Amino acid sequence: MTHPLIGLPGRRKVGRQVDGFEGTLENLEIDMYLADYTRGLIEAGGLPVHIPMDVDPESIIEHLDGVLLTGGADIDPARYGAEPDPDLAAVEDERDALEIALYHAAVARGTPVLGICRGLQVINVCHGGTLEQHVPAHSRFDTSPYEPVHQVQIEPGSRAHQIYGASVEVNSLHHQTVADLGEGLTITGRSTDGEVEVLEGGDGVLAVQWHPEMMRSRATDPCFVWLVERAGAGS
């Protein structure tokens, strides 16, 4: 059985930011992401491939069947022509550069991309869109990340509708949302307060604002199945 290769980047930390890395290890660099992402890919039949921060996106994309853009830090507002909001979290310029280049390389090659949380925002910025920099009502870190806190209504006839149906219960672990929509993207899902929760682009780009990898109420989230199946079809 062939398992499509799905690349995913993460965050770069140093040893002193991680418990257990002490002494001479505290300044060593660590690339990391939450294991829920890789579990979701494996459960859907994919084979996760770590994309290190130092890799050349153009080179690695040639070896991948799909890309998963994971959650994490805020994107530098300068990348969409905005001044930083006072509530902006720390930005990670190196990661921004890698993921933006990786996304463009994937689209140019026809490699399918799934964006999650920050990943959705990266995709919107790549298409010339902008972000609302602080939407505290959606930053629900006061409850378990595995529990839904609101509903997303999905557009009939969309890819997301084929995957999830008319609506889906989701968690909410973000404090930024889409402001101006990027060119070539379509909004196919919104929360009940009107914020953008799903974007689609072409036949190979899907992005969700919530964290499906943490939704334990669903055995294997359908968006991971979509990515793996779409990646397998092109491999």
C-alpha positions as CSV (number, residue, x, y, z in Angstrom):
1,M,0.0,0.0,0.0
2,T,1.3,3.4,-1.0
3,H,1.0,6.2,1.6
4,P,1.1,9.7,0.2
5,L,3.9,11.9,1.6
6,I,2.5,14.9,3.4
7,G,5.0,17.6,4.4
8,L,4.4,19.8,7.4
9,P,6.5,22.6,8.9
10,G,6.4,23.6,12.5
11,R,7.9,26.2,14.9
12,R,11.5,26.8,15.8
13,K,12.3,27.1,19.5
14,V,15.5,26.9,21.5
15,G,16.3,24.4,24.2
16,R,15.6,26.8,27.2
17,Q,12.0,27.1,26.0
18,V,11.4,23.4,26.4
19,D,11.3,21.7,29.8
20,G,14.2,19.2,30.1
21,F,16.7,21.0,27.8
22,E,19.2,22.4,30.3
23,G,22.8,23.5,30.6
24,T,24.7,23.2,27.4
25,L,21.5,22.3,25.5
26,E,19.6,25.4,26.3
27,N,20.7,27.3,23.2
28,L,20.3,24.5,20.7
29,E,17.5,25.0,18.1
30,I,14.5,22.7,18.0
31,D,11.9,22.4,15.2
32,M,8.6,21.2,16.6
33,Y,4.8,20.8,16.1
34,L,2.0,19.2,18.0
35,A,1.8,15.5,17.5
36,D,-2.0,15.7,16.8
37,Y,-1.2,16.9,13.3
38,T,0.8,13.8,12.4
39,R,-1.7,11.5,14.1
40,G,-4.4,13.0,11.9
41,L,-2.4,12.4,8.8
42,I,-1.5,8.8,9.8
43,E,-5.1,7.9,10.7
44,A,-6.1,9.2,7.2
45,G,-3.5,7.0,5.5
46,G,-0.8,9.6,4.9
47,L,2.9,9.5,5.8
48,P,4.0,12.7,7.6
49,V,7.3,14.2,6.4
50,H,8.9,16.9,8.6
51,I,9.9,20.1,6.8
52,P,12.8,21.6,8.6
53,M,13.1,25.4,8.9
54,D,16.3,25.4,6.8
55,V,15.1,23.5,3.8
56,D,14.8,24.9,0.3
57,P,11.0,24.9,-0.4
58,E,11.5,24.4,-4.1
59,S,13.6,21.4,-3.6
60,I,11.5,19.6,-1.0
61,I,8.2,20.1,-2.8
62,E,9.4,17.9,-5.6
63,H,9.3,15.0,-3.2
64,L,6.0,15.6,-1.5
65,D,2.4,14.6,-2.5
66,G,0.7,17.1,-0.2
67,V,1.4,19.9,2.3
68,L,-0.2,20.7,5.7
69,L,0.3,24.2,7.0
70,T,0.0,24.0,10.7
71,G,-1.1,26.5,13.4
72,G,1.2,28.7,15.5
73,A,2.5,32.2,15.8
74,D,1.0,35.4,14.2
75,I,2.2,36.4,10.7
76,D,4.2,39.6,10.6
77,P,1.6,42.3,9.6
78,A,4.3,43.9,7.4
79,R,3.7,41.0,5.0
80,Y,0.1,42.3,4.3
81,G,1.0,46.0,4.6
82,A,-0.3,46.6,8.1
83,E,1.1,48.1,11.3
84,P,1.3,45.7,14.3
85,D,-1.6,45.7,16.7
86,P,-0.7,46.1,20.4
87,D,-2.1,42.7,21.0
88,L,-0.1,41.0,18.3
89,A,1.8,37.9,19.5
90,A,5.4,37.4,18.8
91,V,6.1,36.9,15.1
92,E,8.4,34.3,13.5
93,D,9.9,35.8,10.4
94,E,11.9,32.7,9.4
95,R,8.7,30.6,9.5
96,D,6.7,33.2,7.6
97,A,9.3,33.1,4.8
98,L,9.5,29.3,4.7
99,E,5.7,28.8,4.6
100,I,4.9,31.5,2.1
101,A,7.6,30.1,-0.3
102,L,6.4,26.6,0.4
103,Y,2.8,27.4,-0.4
104,H,3.7,29.2,-3.7
105,A,5.9,26.2,-4.7
106,A,3.1,23.8,-3.9
107,V,0.5,25.7,-5.9
108,A,2.8,26.1,-8.9
109,R,3.4,22.3,-8.9
110,G,-0.3,21.4,-8.3
111,T,0.5,19.9,-4.9
112,P,-2.6,19.9,-2.7
113,V,-2.5,22.1,0.5
114,L,-4.5,21.9,3.7
115,G,-4.2,25.0,6.0
116,I,-5.1,24.8,9.6
117,C,-5.6,28.0,11.8
118,R,-2.4,30.0,11.1
119,G,-2.2,27.9,7.9
120,L,-5.5,29.5,6.7
121,Q,-4.1,32.9,7.4
122,V,-0.9,32.2,5.6
123,I,-2.8,31.1,2.5
124,N,-5.0,34.3,2.6
125,V,-1.9,36.5,2.9
126,C,-0.2,34.6,0.0
127,H,-3.1,35.6,-2.1
128,G,-2.9,39.3,-1.2
129,G,-5.4,39.2,1.6
130,T,-5.2,40.8,5.1
131,L,-6.0,39.8,8.6
132,E,-7.9,41.2,11.6
133,Q,-5.1,41.1,14.2
134,H,-7.0,40.6,17.4
135,V,-10.4,39.0,17.7
136,P,-10.4,37.9,21.4
137,A,-13.9,36.2,21.3
138,H,-12.3,33.4,19.2
139,S,-9.4,32.9,21.5
140,R,-11.0,30.2,23.6
141,F,-8.0,28.9,25.6
142,D,-10.3,28.9,28.7
143,T,-11.7,25.5,27.6
144,S,-10.4,22.1,26.4
145,P,-9.0,22.3,22.9
146,Y,-10.7,19.0,22.2
147,E,-14.2,20.4,22.8
148,P,-16.3,22.3,20.3
149,V,-17.3,25.9,21.3
150,H,-19.2,27.1,18.3
151,Q,-20.7,26.1,15.0
152,V,-19.6,26.8,11.4
153,Q,-22.1,27.1,8.6
154,I,-20.9,25.8,5.3
155,E,-21.8,26.9,1.8
156,P,-23.8,24.4,-0.2
157,G,-22.0,22.9,-3.2
158,S,-18.5,23.7,-1.8
159,R,-15.7,21.3,-1.2
160,A,-16.1,21.8,2.5
161,H,-19.8,20.9,2.2
162,Q,-18.9,17.7,0.5
163,I,-16.5,17.0,3.5
164,Y,-18.5,18.2,6.5
165,G,-22.1,18.8,5.3
166,A,-24.1,21.9,6.1
167,S,-22.5,22.7,9.4
168,V,-19.8,21.5,11.8
169,E,-19.1,22.0,15.5
170,V,-15.5,23.2,16.1
171,N,-13.0,24.4,18.7
172,S,-11.5,27.9,18.5
173,L,-7.9,28.6,19.4
174,H,-7.1,31.7,17.3
175,H,-7.1,35.4,17.9
176,Q,-6.8,36.5,14.3
177,T,-9.2,36.1,11.4
178,V,-9.5,37.0,7.7
179,A,-10.2,40.7,7.0
180,D,-9.8,41.3,3.2
181,L,-10.1,38.1,1.2
182,G,-7.1,37.1,-1.0
183,E,-7.6,37.0,-4.8
184,G,-8.6,33.6,-6.1
185,L,-9.9,32.3,-2.8
186,T,-13.5,31.6,-1.9
187,I,-15.1,31.8,1.6
188,T,-17.1,28.6,2.1
189,G,-17.7,28.6,5.8
190,R,-18.4,31.2,8.6
191,S,-18.9,31.1,12.3
192,T,-22.3,32.2,13.6
193,D,-20.8,35.7,14.3
194,G,-19.8,36.0,10.7
195,E,-16.0,35.4,10.9
196,V,-14.3,33.4,8.1
197,E,-13.7,29.8,9.1
198,V,-13.2,28.0,5.7
199,L,-11.3,29.1,2.5
200,E,-11.0,27.2,-0.7
201,G,-8.8,27.9,-3.8
202,G,-8.7,26.0,-7.1
203,D,-9.1,22.3,-6.8
204,G,-6.2,21.7,-4.4
205,V,-6.4,24.2,-1.6
206,L,-8.5,23.9,1.5
207,A,-8.1,25.8,4.8
208,V,-10.0,25.8,8.1
209,Q,-9.6,28.3,10.9
210,W,-10.2,25.7,13.7
211,H,-8.0,22.8,14.8
212,P,-9.5,19.6,13.3
213,E,-6.6,17.5,14.5
214,M,-7.9,18.1,18.1
215,M,-11.5,17.3,17.5
216,R,-11.7,14.0,19.2
217,S,-15.4,13.8,18.7
218,R,-14.6,12.7,15.1
219,A,-12.4,9.6,14.7
220,T,-10.5,10.8,11.7
221,D,-11.3,14.3,10.6
222,P,-12.6,14.5,7.0
223,C,-10.2,17.3,6.0
224,F,-7.2,15.0,6.6
225,V,-8.9,12.3,4.6
226,W,-9.5,14.9,1.8
227,L,-5.8,15.9,1.8
228,V,-4.5,12.4,1.8
229,E,-6.9,11.2,-0.9
230,R,-6.2,14.3,-3.1
231,A,-2.4,13.8,-2.6
232,G,-2.7,10.1,-3.4
233,A,-4.6,10.9,-6.6
234,G,-1.7,13.0,-7.9
235,S,1.2,10.8,-6.7
